[in-house]
Amino acid sequence: MEGLPRTVIHFLLLFCIVCKYLASDLEATQKATLKIDASPKLARKIPDTLLGVFFEEMGRGGAGGLWAELVSNKGFEAGGPNTPSNIDPWLIIGDESSIFVDTDCTSCFSRNIVALRMEVLCNDFPAGGVGIYNPGFWGMNIEDGKTYNLVMYVKSAETVPLTVSLTSSDGLQNLASVAIMVAGKSKWVKVEQKMVAKGTNRTSRLQITSKKKGVVWFDQISLMPADTYKGHGFCDELVSMLLDLKPRFLRFPGGCFLQGGWLRNTFRWRESIGPWEERPGHFGDCWNYWTDDGLGYFEFLQVPDSLF
């Protein structure tokens, strides 16, 4: 180290001492042991209030699951307030030469302005007529002897007879039917009917048919089982399963569903209360499907009333 200043030599020696100290300290830390006494005398009971359930609208767990609504996209607004809107999964009965459907902004609901316009083009009809149908979320589970509550809004400039039916997925098995006469006053009319099933089919559909040439508008078409849990609108079987879990709390309405990938797609509780026909719904961009928020904040608050 000849030629090196004394201060540099002192610094190097100090640096070596510090490194040696840190190394020995690290070695000592690595050899540390932790003793845990798990004997029963020191045990602490986990509070039963810690165990609950977490619900999120994902994979159709709400609409199409816990919520008993059978019609998917009942307001024809899965594409939002713009037209032409996404009417999936609604489909037509007949071909393009006999029926034409599109959407416009003529609804009677200020917060849900989209309605479906159905124009019957033909004079010669097949046996069951032409029209539209909805297969629900997974196919509608219709059970023999059970009652289903139908609600829909309809208008026409001319008097038009309609038939609303619950059928098998191919339309060949008729489980229930009601005849409806639409008064030709060009005013929206609320139609309410009870449909009693005369057979069972796990993959049924709701269909609306006509045998008269003309134009009819539809909006907010709902079909609910009459026997929901405590009349709150929840599937009786699924709520019973939740009851069996004996949860002490319920967290809702979700995680990613609540916040959304984009701010415009967040769950806004104020828009999920009030008459279901006036709830604008929103697109759940994390799980990539539209929800009409028929299962809203008020309905969520009724779940604890059922569980606890």
C-alpha positions as CSV (number, residue, x, y, z in Angstrom):
1,M,0.0,0.0,0.0
2,E,3.0,2.2,-0.5
3,G,2.1,5.5,-1.9
4,L,-1.5,5.5,-0.7
5,P,-2.6,8.3,1.6
6,R,-3.2,7.4,5.2
7,T,-6.9,8.5,5.1
8,V,-7.6,6.1,2.2
9,I,-6.0,3.2,4.1
10,H,-8.1,4.0,7.1
11,F,-11.3,4.1,5.0
12,L,-10.6,0.7,3.4
13,L,-10.0,-0.9,6.8
14,L,-13.2,0.6,8.2
15,F,-15.1,-0.6,5.1
16,C,-13.8,-4.2,5.6
17,I,-14.8,-4.2,9.3
18,V,-18.4,-3.0,8.5
19,C,-18.8,-5.6,5.8
20,K,-17.6,-8.3,8.2
21,Y,-20.1,-7.1,10.8
22,L,-23.0,-7.1,8.4
23,A,-22.1,-10.5,7.1
24,S,-22.0,-12.0,10.7
25,D,-25.2,-10.2,11.6
26,L,-27.0,-11.6,8.4
27,E,-25.7,-15.1,9.3
28,A,-27.0,-14.8,12.8
29,T,-30.4,-13.6,11.4
30,Q,-30.6,-16.6,9.1
31,K,-30.1,-19.0,12.0
32,A,-33.0,-17.5,14.1
33,T,-35.8,-19.8,15.1
34,L,-39.4,-19.1,15.9
35,K,-41.3,-21.2,18.4
36,I,-45.1,-21.4,18.3
37,D,-47.1,-22.7,21.2
38,A,-50.4,-24.1,19.7
39,S,-51.6,-25.7,22.8
40,P,-55.4,-25.6,23.4
41,K,-54.9,-23.5,26.6
42,L,-53.7,-20.6,24.5
43,A,-56.3,-21.0,21.6
44,R,-58.6,-18.1,20.7
45,K,-62.0,-18.9,19.1
46,I,-62.6,-17.4,15.6
47,P,-65.7,-15.1,15.9
48,D,-68.6,-16.5,13.9
49,T,-69.3,-13.0,12.6
50,L,-66.1,-13.5,10.5
51,L,-67.8,-16.1,8.2
52,G,-70.1,-14.7,5.5
53,V,-70.7,-14.7,1.7
54,F,-69.5,-12.5,-1.1
55,F,-71.8,-11.9,-4.1
56,E,-70.8,-10.5,-7.4
57,E,-72.7,-10.3,-10.7
58,M,-70.3,-12.4,-12.8
59,G,-71.0,-15.5,-14.9
60,R,-74.7,-14.6,-14.7
61,G,-74.7,-15.2,-11.0
62,G,-77.4,-12.5,-10.5
63,A,-79.5,-12.1,-13.6
64,G,-79.9,-15.6,-14.8
65,G,-78.9,-17.1,-11.4
66,L,-80.0,-15.8,-8.0
67,W,-82.5,-13.3,-9.5
68,A,-85.5,-15.2,-10.8
69,E,-86.2,-13.1,-14.0
70,L,-86.5,-15.5,-16.9
71,V,-86.2,-12.9,-19.8
72,S,-82.8,-11.9,-21.0
73,N,-82.5,-8.3,-22.3
74,K,-86.1,-7.5,-21.5
75,G,-85.8,-3.9,-22.5
76,F,-84.0,-4.4,-25.8
77,E,-81.2,-2.1,-24.5
78,A,-78.2,-4.4,-24.2
79,G,-76.5,-1.9,-26.6
80,G,-77.3,1.1,-24.4
81,P,-79.6,4.0,-25.4
82,N,-78.4,4.1,-29.0
83,T,-80.2,2.6,-32.0
84,P,-80.0,0.1,-33.6
85,S,-79.6,-1.5,-30.2
86,N,-78.4,-5.0,-29.4
87,I,-81.5,-7.2,-29.0
88,D,-79.6,-10.4,-28.4
89,P,-80.9,-13.1,-27.5
90,W,-84.2,-12.2,-29.1
91,L,-84.8,-13.9,-32.4
92,I,-87.6,-14.0,-35.0
93,I,-90.2,-16.6,-35.8
94,G,-90.6,-16.7,-39.5
95,D,-88.2,-15.4,-42.3
96,E,-87.2,-12.0,-43.6
97,S,-90.0,-12.0,-46.1
98,S,-92.7,-12.4,-43.4
99,I,-91.4,-10.3,-40.5
100,F,-88.9,-7.4,-39.9
101,V,-87.7,-6.2,-36.5
102,D,-85.6,-3.2,-35.5
103,T,-85.3,-0.8,-32.6
104,D,-86.2,2.9,-32.2
105,C,-86.4,5.5,-29.5
106,T,-90.2,5.5,-29.0
107,S,-90.5,3.9,-25.5
108,C,-92.7,5.5,-22.9
109,F,-89.8,5.3,-20.4
110,S,-87.6,8.4,-20.2
111,R,-84.6,6.5,-18.8
112,N,-85.1,3.5,-21.2
113,I,-86.0,5.0,-24.5
114,V,-85.3,2.0,-26.8
115,A,-88.3,-0.1,-27.9
116,L,-88.6,-3.0,-30.4
117,R,-90.6,-2.4,-33.5
118,M,-92.0,-5.6,-35.1
119,E,-93.5,-5.3,-38.6
120,V,-95.5,-8.3,-39.9
121,L,-95.1,-8.3,-43.7
122,C,-97.1,-11.3,-44.9
123,N,-100.8,-12.2,-45.4
124,D,-100.3,-15.9,-45.5
125,F,-99.2,-17.3,-42.1
126,P,-97.8,-20.6,-40.8
127,A,-99.9,-22.4,-38.3
128,G,-98.5,-20.6,-35.3
129,G,-98.1,-17.2,-36.9
130,V,-94.9,-15.2,-37.0
131,G,-93.2,-13.1,-34.2
132,I,-90.3,-13.0,-31.8
133,Y,-89.0,-15.3,-29.0
134,N,-86.6,-15.1,-26.1
135,P,-84.7,-18.2,-24.8
136,G,-83.8,-16.6,-21.5
137,F,-80.3,-17.0,-20.1
138,W,-79.9,-20.7,-20.2
139,G,-83.2,-21.8,-21.6
140,M,-86.2,-21.1,-19.3
141,N,-86.9,-23.7,-16.7
142,I,-90.7,-24.1,-16.9
143,E,-92.3,-26.5,-14.4
144,D,-95.6,-28.2,-14.6
145,G,-98.4,-26.6,-12.5
146,K,-96.4,-23.5,-11.6
147,T,-97.6,-20.0,-12.3
148,Y,-95.5,-17.4,-14.1
149,N,-96.2,-13.6,-14.1
150,L,-96.0,-11.9,-17.4
151,V,-95.5,-8.1,-17.7
152,M,-95.0,-6.3,-21.0
153,Y,-95.6,-2.9,-22.6
154,V,-97.1,-2.8,-26.1
155,K,-98.6,-0.4,-28.6
156,S,-100.0,-0.4,-32.1
157,A,-101.8,2.0,-34.4
158,E,-104.3,-0.8,-35.3
159,T,-106.0,-3.4,-33.2
160,V,-103.8,-6.5,-33.3
161,P,-104.4,-9.9,-31.7
162,L,-101.3,-11.5,-30.1
163,T,-100.5,-14.8,-28.6
164,V,-97.9,-15.1,-25.8
165,S,-96.7,-18.6,-25.3
166,L,-94.2,-20.7,-23.3
167,T,-92.9,-23.4,-25.6
168,S,-90.0,-25.8,-25.9
169,S,-86.8,-24.5,-27.5
170,D,-88.0,-25.6,-31.0
171,G,-91.5,-24.2,-30.5
172,L,-93.2,-27.6,-30.9
173,Q,-94.3,-28.2,-27.3
174,N,-96.8,-25.6,-26.0
175,L,-96.6,-25.3,-22.2
176,A,-98.8,-22.2,-21.7
177,S,-100.6,-19.6,-23.8
178,V,-102.5,-16.4,-23.4
179,A,-104.3,-14.3,-26.0
180,I,-103.8,-10.5,-25.9
181,M,-105.7,-7.9,-27.9
182,V,-103.7,-4.7,-28.5
183,A,-106.0,-1.7,-28.8
184,G,-105.1,0.3,-31.9
185,K,-104.7,3.7,-30.1
186,S,-100.9,4.2,-30.6
187,K,-100.6,4.4,-26.9
188,W,-98.4,2.3,-24.7
189,V,-100.4,-0.2,-22.7
190,K,-99.1,-2.3,-19.8
191,V,-100.2,-6.0,-20.1
192,E,-100.1,-8.3,-17.1
193,Q,-101.0,-11.9,-17.3
194,K,-100.6,-15.1,-15.3
195,M,-99.4,-18.1,-17.2
196,V,-99.9,-21.6,-15.7
197,A,-97.6,-24.3,-17.2
198,K,-99.2,-27.5,-18.4
199,G,-95.9,-29.4,-18.7
200,T,-92.2,-29.3,-17.8
201,N,-89.4,-28.3,-20.0
202,R,-85.9,-27.2,-18.8
203,T,-84.9,-25.3,-21.9
204,S,-88.1,-23.4,-22.8
205,R,-88.6,-20.0,-24.5
206,L,-91.1,-17.2,-24.3
207,Q,-92.6,-16.3,-27.7
208,I,-95.0,-13.6,-29.0
209,T,-96.7,-14.3,-32.3
210,S,-99.3,-12.6,-34.5
211,K,-101.4,-13.5,-37.5
212,K,-102.2,-10.0,-38.7
213,K,-100.2,-7.8,-41.0
214,G,-99.1,-4.6,-39.3
215,V,-96.7,-2.9,-36.9
216,V,-96.5,-3.5,-33.1
217,W,-94.0,-2.1,-30.6
218,F,-92.8,-3.9,-27.5
219,D,-90.8,-2.8,-24.4
220,Q,-89.9,-4.1,-21.0
221,I,-91.0,-7.7,-21.3
222,S,-90.7,-9.6,-18.0
223,L,-91.5,-13.2,-16.9
224,M,-91.1,-14.1,-13.3
225,P,-92.1,-17.3,-11.3
226,A,-94.8,-16.6,-8.9
227,D,-93.1,-18.6,-6.1
228,T,-90.0,-16.6,-5.5
229,Y,-88.4,-16.6,-2.1
230,K,-90.6,-14.6,0.3
231,G,-91.9,-12.8,-2.7
232,H,-88.7,-10.9,-3.1
233,G,-87.9,-12.1,-6.6
234,F,-85.1,-14.5,-5.7
235,C,-84.9,-18.1,-6.9
236,D,-86.2,-20.2,-4.0
237,E,-83.7,-23.1,-4.5
238,L,-80.6,-20.9,-4.6
239,V,-81.5,-18.8,-1.5
240,S,-82.2,-22.0,0.4
241,M,-78.6,-23.1,-0.4
242,L,-77.3,-19.7,0.9
243,L,-79.4,-20.3,4.1
244,D,-77.7,-23.7,4.5
245,L,-74.3,-21.9,4.7
246,K,-75.5,-19.9,7.7
247,P,-73.6,-16.7,6.8
248,R,-73.3,-13.9,9.3
249,F,-72.9,-11.2,6.6
250,L,-73.4,-10.6,2.9
251,R,-71.0,-8.5,0.9
252,F,-72.5,-7.0,-2.4
253,P,-72.7,-6.0,-5.2
254,G,-69.2,-7.2,-6.1
255,G,-65.6,-6.3,-6.7
256,C,-64.8,-5.7,-10.4
257,F,-68.5,-5.5,-11.2
258,L,-68.8,-2.6,-8.8
259,Q,-65.9,-0.6,-10.0
260,G,-65.9,-1.5,-13.7
261,G,-62.9,-1.3,-16.0
262,W,-64.0,2.2,-17.0
263,L,-65.7,4.8,-14.8
264,R,-68.7,5.0,-17.1
265,N,-69.4,1.3,-16.4
266,T,-69.3,1.4,-12.6
267,F,-72.3,0.2,-10.6
268,R,-74.3,3.3,-9.5
269,W,-76.7,2.3,-6.8
270,R,-79.0,5.3,-7.4
271,E,-79.7,4.0,-10.9
272,S,-80.6,0.5,-9.6
273,I,-83.6,1.6,-7.4
274,G,-87.1,2.6,-8.2
275,P,-89.4,0.9,-10.8
276,W,-87.5,-1.7,-12.7
277,E,-88.8,-0.4,-16.0
278,E,-87.0,2.9,-15.4
279,R,-83.6,1.5,-14.4
280,P,-81.2,2.2,-17.3
281,G,-78.9,-0.8,-16.6
282,H,-75.2,-0.8,-17.5
283,F,-72.5,-2.8,-19.2
284,G,-70.3,-4.8,-16.9
285,D,-67.1,-4.4,-18.8
286,C,-65.1,-6.7,-16.6
287,W,-67.3,-9.7,-17.3
288,N,-68.5,-8.4,-20.7
289,Y,-72.2,-8.5,-20.5
290,W,-75.1,-6.2,-20.0
291,T,-77.2,-6.1,-16.9
292,D,-80.6,-4.3,-16.6
293,D,-80.1,-3.9,-12.8
294,G,-83.5,-5.5,-12.1
295,L,-81.5,-7.0,-9.3
296,G,-80.6,-3.6,-7.7
297,Y,-79.6,-2.1,-4.4
298,F,-83.1,-2.5,-2.8
299,E,-83.3,-6.1,-3.8
300,F,-79.8,-6.7,-2.4
301,L,-80.9,-5.3,0.9
302,Q,-83.7,-7.8,1.0
303,V,-81.3,-10.7,0.8
304,P,-80.1,-10.2,4.4
305,D,-83.8,-10.1,5.4
306,S,-84.1,-13.5,3.9
307,L,-80.8,-15.0,5.3
308,F,-80.6,-13.7,8.9
